[in-house]
Amino acid sequence: MLNYILREIIFRNHVSDKIDIFKELGWDISFNQIKNTVNNPDLTGKTKQNQPTAITFLNQKHILRVVYEIRNDIIEVITIHISRKGRYGT
C-alpha cells in the first residue's frame, strides 16, 4: 500500500455524511484519519464487488474500514464503515 501515498485522495460526498453520522454516535473520524488508513492500513482486502479496502484498528474492539477505487492514479474513497473486530476478516 505504500505506493499509494503519493497519489491524490478524493472523497465522495457520501463520506462526509458518514463522518457526521459517526460523530453523532460518538466516533470522531477525520478525513486525515481516512487518508492514513488508505496509506498505511493494518489490513487490506476486497469487497464482494472486488473494490480494495483498507482497515485500521480504532481500539481493541473496533475497526475503521475504508472502501475505495483507483482510477487514473487517483484514489477515490467510496465509503467508510466502523465495525467490531472479527468482521471483514479482522
Secondary structure, 3 states (H helix, E strand, C coil): CHHHCCCEEEECHHHHHHHHHHHHCCCCCCHHHHHHHHHCCCEEEECCCCCEEEEEECCCCEEEEEEEEEECCEEEEEEEEEEECCHHHC
